[in-house]
Amino acid sequence: MTTKKVAVVGYNRIPFARMNTAYTEQGNQDLLLAALGGLIDRCHLTGKILGEVAGGAVIKHISESNLIRETVMNTSLDPATPACDLQQACDTGIEAAIYIANKIALGQIECGIACGVEAMSNIPFESSPRLRKALLKANKEKSVFKKIKHLLSPSLKDWMPVPYKGQEPKTGLVMGEHTEITAQYYRISRQEQDELALKSHQNMAKAYDEGFFNDMITPAFGLDKDNNLRRDTSLEKLSQLKPAFDKQNGTLTAGNSTPFTDGASAVLLASEEWAKNNNLPILAYISFSELAGIEYVQNRHNLLLAPVFAAERMLKKAKMNLEDFDYYEIHEAFAAQVLATIKIWENDDLAKEFGLEKALGKIDRNKLNVKGGSLAAAHPFAATGGRIIGTLAKLLDQKGSGKGFVSICAARGQGVTMILEK
């Protein structure tokens, strides 16, 4: 069976904002609508029927079970454009791109949008089990007296909302606690982490100054730049921050870890024919991708290291080595996670511990996250994949040729890698 080449032909996002800052009044649909609206305007898609729009949010309200379709129906796309929700933690945005790309490659659709959004400032709270049961019982009663009786049964503590903590259900640890174990296990120093964080901010500040993001970001709700970016940070300032997860011996801080973030991104993918017929540029092609999982309950240091396996399998299929790329976009959930992953890829002994035959190759650090990474832009879970694909596609388009490597880790011990080519 002959498959079609899949091109990245358009991209847009809104500025990313730290939780409870610029987007405190906006929900998932508001943010995603702004990102999709900018893409539709930029690519002249008003009134068009697209093959499909796919994406999601990691954290949604119960009323948002059809978030993507509901949002699409509020855009200027033809309402006959179908849409679906999917979710895979921090891999959501890139998995949406793989989903759309596969349909284009198989000829099922000619074009589609992959998107992701996170409105952490409007995150839903959980209720205690006792309160939930009392409310359900009260709702069934016809007698006001009996309703009140059920509502009075929970204690005052039961009425308190349960905030989102982001813990791994199998371990009870949050990502930062797992990554603190990773840093200790793989001997990733505090200085190495701070140096990576500083470089991320410096690269993104330079990219803004050069105008790299001018045609990639739509201002939204009074914000025109990522507000997590710290132009004035330094190694000295980063070194003064206190540990965030292990208060006594930890090396992870607010400076070398990503914060909870609001934001949305969208990527337009298409066949070559559709792109040509709609006068849209082919920025790059998606050529390979691979998803992997990893055991992290017994080996708690491995939570965010599944890209080790994904990269190995993908590179074998592509018949490439790790050093064969012009650019590397590695999601910076934590500086320690990036450094540990690279250390394993580059070291024969560590690679063999993971069952790999040998190290995958070397990464030229001057080619890593050259326009800044998640430590600078911040990390709205489902929107990060789209940001990375858009950035890498533009880099390859500007260069005129080349290959780019993507790696994104995710909760529940999963990870995804991708190759873009021009």
C-alpha positions in Angstrom: 0.0 0.0 0.0 1.3 3.4 -1.0 1.2 6.0 1.8 1.2 9.8 1.4 3.7 12.2 2.8 2.5 14.2 5.7 3.4 17.9 5.8 3.3 20.5 8.5 1.8 23.5 6.8 0.7 25.8 9.6 1.0 26.5 13.3 -0.2 28.8 15.9 -0.3 29.1 19.7 -1.2 31.7 22.3 1.3 32.9 24.8 1.8 30.4 27.7 1.0 31.8 31.2 1.9 30.5 34.6 -1.1 29.2 36.5 -3.2 31.9 38.2 -1.7 34.8 36.3 -2.9 36.1 32.9 -5.6 33.5 32.2 -7.4 33.2 35.5 -10.8 33.9 34.0 -10.4 31.6 30.9 -11.3 27.9 30.6 -10.1 25.3 28.2 -12.5 26.2 25.4 -11.5 29.9 25.7 -7.8 29.3 25.3 -8.2 26.7 22.6 -10.6 28.9 20.6 -8.0 31.7 20.6 -5.2 29.3 19.4 -7.4 27.7 16.7 -8.8 31.2 15.6 -5.2 32.4 15.0 -4.4 29.3 12.9 -7.6 29.6 10.9 -6.9 33.3 10.2 -3.2 32.7 9.3 -3.9 29.8 7.0 -7.1 31.2 5.5 -9.3 28.3 6.6 -12.5 30.2 7.2 -15.5 28.3 5.9 -13.5 25.2 5.0 -14.3 21.7 5.9 -11.2 19.9 7.2 -10.7 16.2 7.5 -10.6 16.2 11.3 -9.5 18.2 14.3 -8.0 16.1 17.1 -6.6 17.1 20.5 -7.4 17.4 24.1 -6.7 18.6 27.6 -5.1 16.5 30.3 -7.3 18.2 33.0 -10.9 18.7 32.0 -14.2 19.5 33.7 -16.9 16.8 33.4 -18.8 19.1 31.1 -15.9 19.0 28.6 -16.3 15.5 27.4 -16.5 16.7 23.8 -14.1 19.7 24.2 -12.6 19.7 20.7 -15.8 19.3 18.8 -17.5 22.0 20.9 -14.6 24.4 20.3 -14.5 23.7 16.6 -18.2 24.5 16.3 -17.4 28.0 17.8 -14.7 28.7 15.2 -15.1 29.9 11.6 -14.4 26.5 10.2 -17.3 24.8 8.4 -19.3 23.1 11.2 -19.2 19.9 9.2 -15.6 19.5 10.3 -15.5 16.5 12.6 -13.4 16.5 15.8 -12.4 14.2 18.6 -10.8 14.3 22.1 -7.8 12.2 23.0 -5.5 12.4 26.0 -2.1 11.0 26.9 -0.8 13.3 29.6 2.1 15.4 28.3 2.2 13.4 25.1 -1.3 14.6 24.2 -0.4 17.3 21.6 2.1 15.1 19.7 -0.1 12.1 19.9 -2.9 14.2 18.3 -0.4 15.0 15.5 0.4 11.3 15.0 -3.3 10.5 14.9 -4.0 13.1 12.2 -0.8 12.3 10.3 -1.6 8.6 10.1 -5.0 9.4 8.6 -3.5 11.6 6.0 -0.8 9.0 5.2 -3.5 6.4 4.7 -5.5 8.7 2.5 -8.5 8.8 4.8 -8.3 12.6 5.1 -6.3 15.2 3.2 -5.8 17.7 6.1 -6.4 18.1 9.8 -5.5 20.0 12.9 -3.8 18.6 15.9 -4.2 20.7 19.0 -3.9 20.8 22.8 -4.9 23.0 25.6 -4.6 23.3 29.4 -6.4 25.8 31.7 -4.8 24.9 35.0 -6.1 28.2 36.5 -9.6 26.7 36.2 -8.7 23.2 37.2 -11.7 21.2 38.6 -11.6 20.2 42.3 -12.5 16.8 43.5 -15.0 16.1 46.3 -14.5 13.6 49.1 -16.2 10.2 48.6 -18.5 10.8 51.6 -19.7 14.1 50.3 -20.3 12.6 46.8 -22.4 9.8 48.2 -24.4 12.2 50.4 -25.1 14.5 47.4 -26.2 11.6 45.2 -28.5 10.3 47.9 -29.9 13.7 48.6 -30.6 14.2 44.9 -32.8 11.0 44.8 -34.9 12.1 47.8 -38.2 13.9 47.3 -38.6 15.0 50.9 -36.8 18.2 51.8 -36.3 16.8 55.3 -34.6 13.7 54.0 -32.5 15.7 51.5 -31.2 17.9 54.4 -30.5 14.8 56.5 -28.2 13.4 53.8 -26.5 16.8 53.3 -25.8 17.0 57.1 -24.2 13.6 57.2 -20.7 14.5 55.9 -18.3 16.2 58.3 -17.0 19.7 57.8 -13.8 18.2 56.5 -15.7 16.2 53.9 -17.0 19.4 52.4 -13.6 20.8 51.7 -12.6 20.5 48.0 -9.7 18.2 47.1 -7.2 20.1 45.0 -5.3 18.6 42.1 -1.8 17.4 43.1 -0.7 15.5 40.0 0.3 12.4 41.9 1.0 9.1 40.2 -1.7 6.8 41.5 0.7 3.8 41.6 3.3 5.5 43.7 1.7 8.5 45.4 4.5 10.7 44.2 4.3 13.7 42.0 6.5 14.1 38.9 9.0 16.3 40.7 9.5 13.7 43.5 10.1 11.0 41.0 12.5 13.2 39.1 14.4 14.0 42.3 15.0 10.3 42.6 16.1 10.3 38.9 18.6 13.1 39.5 20.1 11.2 42.5 20.2 7.9 40.7 21.9 9.2 37.6 24.0 11.7 39.5 22.7 14.8 37.8 24.1 17.8 39.7 22.2 21.0 40.7 24.7 23.0 38.6 24.0 21.0 35.5 20.3 21.5 35.9 20.6 25.2 36.5 22.9 25.6 33.5 20.3 23.9 31.3 17.5 26.1 32.6 19.5 29.3 32.1 20.3 28.3 28.5 16.6 27.7 27.9 15.7 31.2 29.0 18.6 32.8 27.1 17.6 31.0 23.9 14.0 31.9 24.1 14.7 35.6 24.9 17.0 35.7 21.9 14.3 34.1 19.7 11.8 36.7 20.7 14.3 39.5 20.0 15.0 38.1 16.5 11.2 38.0 15.8 11.2 34.2 15.5 7.8 33.9 17.2 6.1 36.8 15.4 4.2 34.7 13.0 3.7 31.8 15.4 1.9 33.3 18.4 -1.5 35.1 18.6 -1.8 37.5 21.5 -4.6 36.5 23.8 -6.5 38.1 26.7 -4.0 40.9 27.1 -0.8 38.7 26.9 1.5 38.8 23.9 4.5 36.8 25.3 5.1 33.8 27.4 5.1 35.1 31.0 7.3 32.4 32.4 10.3 33.7 30.4 12.9 35.2 32.7 15.3 37.5 30.8 17.2 38.6 33.9 17.8 35.2 35.4 21.4 34.0 36.0 23.2 31.1 37.4 23.6 33.1 40.6 19.9 33.7 40.9 19.0 30.1 40.0 21.5 28.8 42.6 19.8 30.7 45.4 16.4 29.0 44.9 15.4 26.4 47.5 14.7 22.8 46.6 11.1 22.3 45.7 10.4 18.6 46.4 13.2 17.2 48.6 13.6 20.1 51.0 16.7 18.7 52.7 18.8 17.2 49.9 17.0 18.0 46.7 18.4 19.6 43.5 15.1 20.3 41.8 13.9 23.9 42.2 11.3 26.2 40.8 14.0 27.4 38.4 14.9 24.1 36.9 11.4 22.6 36.9 8.3 23.7 34.9 5.4 25.2 36.7 1.7 24.5 36.2 0.7 26.5 33.1 -2.2 27.7 31.0 -2.0 27.7 27.2 -3.0 26.2 23.9 -1.4 25.3 20.5 -2.5 24.0 17.1 -0.7 22.5 14.1 -2.2 22.2 10.6 -1.1 19.0 8.8 -1.9 18.1 5.2 -1.0 16.1 2.1 1.3 17.7 -0.4 -1.6 18.0 -2.9 -3.9 19.7 -0.4 -1.2 22.1 0.7 -0.5 23.1 -2.9 -4.2 23.5 -3.8 -4.6 25.8 -0.8 -1.4 27.8 -1.3 0.1 26.8 1.9 3.9 26.2 2.5 5.3 22.8 3.3 7.4 23.6 6.4 8.5 20.1 7.1 7.4 16.5 6.8 6.6 14.1 9.7 8.5 10.9 8.7 8.8 8.7 11.8 7.3 8.5 15.3 7.4 6.0 18.1 5.6 5.6 21.5 6.9 3.8 24.5 6.1 2.9 28.0 8.4 2.1 31.0 8.0 0.4 34.4 8.3 3.0 37.1 6.6 1.6 40.2 9.5 -0.7 41.2 12.1 1.6 39.5 10.8 5.0 40.6 13.7 6.8 39.0 12.4 5.8 35.6 9.0 7.6 35.5 10.0 10.1 32.7 12.5 8.0 30.8 10.3 6.1 28.4 11.7 8.2 25.5 14.9 6.1 25.9 13.0 3.1 24.4 11.0 5.2 21.9 14.1 6.8 20.4 15.9 3.5 20.1 13.1 1.8 18.2 12.4 4.9 16.0 16.1 5.3 15.1 16.3 1.7 14.1 13.4 2.1 11.7 14.8 5.3 10.3 18.3 3.7 10.0 19.7 6.7 11.8 22.0 7.5 14.7 21.3 10.1 17.4 23.9 12.5 16.1 22.4 12.6 12.6 20.1 15.6 13.3 20.3 19.3 12.7 18.0 20.2 15.6 16.9 18.5 18.8 13.7 19.5 20.6 13.5 17.7 23.9 10.7 18.6 26.3 12.1 20.1 29.4 9.6 19.0 32.0 12.6 19.1 34.4 16.2 19.8 33.6 17.2 16.6 35.4 14.9 14.5 33.2 16.4 15.9 30.0 20.0 15.4 31.3 19.3 11.9 32.5 17.7 10.9 29.2 20.6 12.2 27.2 23.1 10.6 29.6 21.5 7.2 29.0 21.3 7.7 25.2 25.0 8.6 25.1 26.5 6.1 27.5 27.0 2.4 26.5 26.8 1.0 30.0 23.6 2.9 30.9 22.0 2.1 27.5 22.7 -1.6 28.2 21.0 -1.3 31.6 17.9 -0.5 29.6 18.4 -3.5 27.4 19.7 -1.5 24.4 22.6 -2.9 22.4 24.7 0.2 22.7 24.5 4.0 23.1 22.3 5.7 20.5 24.9 8.4 19.7 25.7 11.9 20.8 23.8 15.2 20.9 25.5 18.4 20.0 24.2 20.7 22.8 24.4 23.7 20.5 21.6 22.1 18.5 19.4 21.5 21.5 16.2 23.6 22.1 17.8 26.4 20.2 14.8 28.7 20.5 14.2 27.8 24.2 12.4 24.9 25.7 9.7 24.2 28.3 11.7 25.6 31.2 11.4 29.0 29.6 8.1 28.8 27.8 6.5 26.7 30.6 4.4 23.6 30.1 0.6 23.5 29.5 0.5 19.7 29.4 -1.5 19.0 26.2 -0.2 22.1 24.4 3.6 21.4 24.6 3.7 18.9 21.7 2.2 21.4 19.3 4.6 24.1 20.4 7.6 21.8 19.8 6.4 20.6 16.4 5.7 24.1 15.2 9.1 25.4 16.4 11.0 22.5 14.8 9.1 22.8 11.5 9.9 26.5 11.2 13.6 25.9 12.0 13.8 23.3 9.2 11.9 25.5 6.8 14.2 28.4 7.5 17.3 26.2 7.0 15.8 24.8 3.8 16.7 21.2 4.5 17.6 18.9 7.3 16.3 16.6 10.0 14.9 17.3 13.5 14.5 15.1 16.5 11.6 15.4 19.0 11.3 13.7 22.4 8.6 14.2 24.9 8.1 12.4 28.3 4.8 12.0 30.0 3.1 10.9 33.2 2.4 7.2 33.9 5.7 6.2 32.5 5.2 7.0 28.8 7.1 8.9 26.1 7.0 9.7 22.4 9.6 10.6 19.8 9.3 12.0 16.3 11.4 12.9 13.3 10.7 15.9 11.1 12.4 16.3 7.8 12.7 19.0 5.1 
